[in-house]
Amino acid sequence: MAVIKYASREIVCKIVYYGPGRAGKTTNVKYLFSRIPEERKSDIISMATKQDRTLFFDFMPVELGTFKNFNTRLQIYTVPGQVVYDSTRKLVLRGADGVVFVADSMESRLEDNIWSWENMLENLDENNIKLEDVPIVLEYNKRDLDNIMPVEDLDNKLNPDNYPSFSSIATTGEGIIEVFKTIGSEVLKKVKSKLGD
């Protein structure tokens, strides 16, 4: 849930990039970070282990302007995808205002995608976050590789509720900005509806 800081006149929203290990979550956030003007971003924090690229999270506040005389800021996090880091994923997901689920488009990663999607739903539930209260966007990454699943098949397996979905190539930035604009817009709509237009 968005944090409203009345003293500093600031609304802080949290967006979490979720998905299986090595699906492209960190690459997404690093690309976004590279596209934001220096004066509108903080430092990016990344912690890595030998087992996974991101042990804890990448963090990137992005100033978005004002709403009802409040400055709005997004904090962008990624979760570690490896199975062993479930408690960290649950912790990072706490208080999420929006989620981008980054799926690996390769056929060989379908089971990993399904497991990670189900794990995300469980962790949202354990954090008392209802699906109807949190915008979700799906991103089908690695569309430039061989042996990838058709988008329609990925939608059938991962997106029965028809959330917005996009194809991407995170290494080149293709689709990354569109995903970010969509989740950011959906999160801000939710916040505005709670605060009253």
C-alpha positions in Angstrom: 0.0 0.0 0.0 1.3 3.4 -0.9 2.9 5.3 1.9 1.6 8.9 2.4 4.1 11.2 4.1 2.2 14.2 5.2 5.1 16.0 6.7 7.2 15.9 3.5 4.1 16.0 1.2 5.1 12.8 -0.5 3.4 9.6 -1.8 5.7 6.6 -2.1 4.6 3.7 -4.2 6.3 0.3 -4.5 6.6 -1.7 -7.7 8.1 -5.2 -7.5 9.6 -7.1 -10.5 8.9 -10.8 -9.8 9.7 -14.0 -11.8 12.0 -17.0 -12.0 15.8 -16.7 -11.7 17.6 -15.4 -14.7 14.3 -14.3 -16.5 15.5 -10.7 -16.8 14.2 -8.8 -13.8 17.6 -7.2 -12.9 18.2 -6.4 -16.6 14.8 -4.7 -16.7 15.6 -2.5 -13.7 19.1 -1.7 -14.9 17.8 -0.6 -18.3 15.1 1.6 -16.7 17.8 3.1 -14.4 19.9 3.9 -17.4 17.1 5.8 -19.2 16.1 8.1 -16.3 17.8 11.5 -16.1 20.4 11.8 -13.3 18.5 14.5 -11.5 15.4 12.3 -11.1 16.9 9.1 -9.6 18.9 7.9 -6.6 21.6 5.3 -6.6 20.8 1.7 -7.5 21.5 -0.9 -4.9 22.2 -4.5 -6.0 23.4 -7.4 -4.0 24.4 -10.6 -5.7 25.4 -14.2 -4.8 26.9 -17.0 -6.7 23.4 -18.7 -7.0 21.4 -15.7 -8.2 22.1 -12.3 -9.7 20.0 -10.4 -7.0 20.0 -11.6 -3.4 18.0 -8.8 -2.0 16.7 -6.1 -4.3 17.5 -3.3 -6.7 16.0 0.0 -5.5 15.4 3.0 -7.6 13.1 5.9 -6.6 11.7 7.8 -9.6 10.1 11.2 -9.1 6.8 11.4 -11.0 5.5 14.9 -10.3 2.7 16.0 -8.0 -0.9 14.9 -7.1 -3.0 17.1 -4.8 0.2 18.9 -3.8 2.0 15.7 -3.0 5.2 14.6 -4.8 4.9 11.1 -6.1 7.7 8.7 -6.1 8.0 5.1 -7.3 10.4 2.6 -5.6 11.4 -0.2 -8.0 12.4 -3.6 -6.5 13.4 -6.9 -7.9 13.2 -10.2 -6.0 15.6 -13.1 -6.3 14.2 -15.8 -8.4 15.9 -18.9 -7.0 13.7 -21.2 -5.0 15.9 -21.0 -1.9 15.2 -17.3 -1.4 11.4 -17.5 -0.8 11.6 -15.6 2.5 13.4 -12.7 0.8 10.8 -12.7 -2.0 8.0 -12.6 0.6 9.7 -9.7 2.4 10.3 -7.6 -0.7 6.7 -8.2 -1.9 5.3 -6.8 1.4 3.6 -3.5 0.8 3.7 -3.8 -3.0 1.5 -1.4 -4.9 2.1 -3.1 -8.3 3.9 -6.2 -9.7 5.6 -6.8 -13.0 5.9 -10.6 -13.6 8.9 -11.2 -15.8 8.6 -14.6 -17.5 11.3 -16.3 -19.5 9.9 -17.1 -23.0 12.0 -20.2 -23.6 10.0 -23.4 -23.8 12.4 -25.1 -21.4 11.6 -22.5 -18.7 7.8 -23.0 -18.7 7.7 -25.0 -15.4 9.9 -22.4 -13.7 7.6 -19.6 -14.9 4.5 -21.5 -13.5 6.2 -22.3 -10.2 7.2 -18.6 -9.8 3.8 -17.3 -10.7 2.2 -19.6 -8.1 4.8 -18.6 -5.6 4.0 -14.9 -6.3 0.3 -15.6 -5.7 1.1 -17.4 -2.4 3.3 -14.6 -1.2 0.8 -11.9 -2.1 -1.8 -13.8 -0.1 0.6 -14.3 2.9 1.3 -10.5 2.8 -2.5 -9.9 2.8 -2.4 -8.3 -0.6 -5.6 -9.0 -2.6 -5.2 -9.5 -6.3 -8.0 -7.0 -7.0 -6.0 -4.4 -5.0 -2.7 -4.7 -6.8 -2.1 -4.1 -10.5 -0.2 -6.8 -12.3 1.6 -6.6 -15.7 3.2 -9.6 -17.4 6.3 -9.3 -19.4 7.4 -12.2 -21.8 11.1 -11.6 -22.0 13.8 -13.1 -24.3 11.7 -12.9 -27.4 14.9 -12.8 -29.5 16.0 -16.3 -28.6 15.4 -19.7 -30.3 13.0 -22.2 -28.9 10.6 -19.7 -27.4 6.9 -20.2 -26.7 4.3 -18.3 -28.7 2.9 -15.4 -26.7 -0.6 -16.9 -26.9 0.6 -20.1 -25.2 2.3 -18.1 -22.5 -0.9 -16.1 -21.9 -2.9 -19.4 -21.7 -0.5 -20.8 -19.1 0.3 -17.7 -17.0 -2.4 -15.1 -17.7 -5.9 -16.6 -17.4 -7.1 -13.3 -15.8 -6.1 -11.3 -18.8 -3.7 -8.9 -17.2 -1.8 -6.5 -19.6 1.0 -8.4 -21.2 4.0 -7.4 -23.3 6.8 -9.0 -25.3 10.3 -7.8 -24.5 14.0 -8.2 -25.0 15.4 -6.8 -21.8 19.0 -6.8 -23.1 18.2 -4.3 -25.8 15.4 -2.5 -23.9 12.6 -3.5 -26.3 9.3 -3.4 -24.5 10.8 -2.4 -21.1 9.5 1.2 -21.1 6.0 0.2 -22.2 5.8 -2.3 -19.4 7.0 0.3 -16.9 4.6 3.0 -18.1 1.7 0.6 -17.9 2.4 -0.6 -14.4 3.2 3.0 -13.2 0.0 4.2 -14.7 -2.1 1.4 -13.1 -0.5 2.0 -9.7 -1.1 5.7 -9.8 -4.8 5.1 -10.8 -5.2 2.9 -7.8 -3.6 5.5 -5.5 -5.7 8.3 -6.9 -8.9 6.3 -6.5 -8.0 5.6 -2.8 -7.2 9.3 -2.2 -10.2 10.5 -4.1 -9.8 12.3 -7.4 
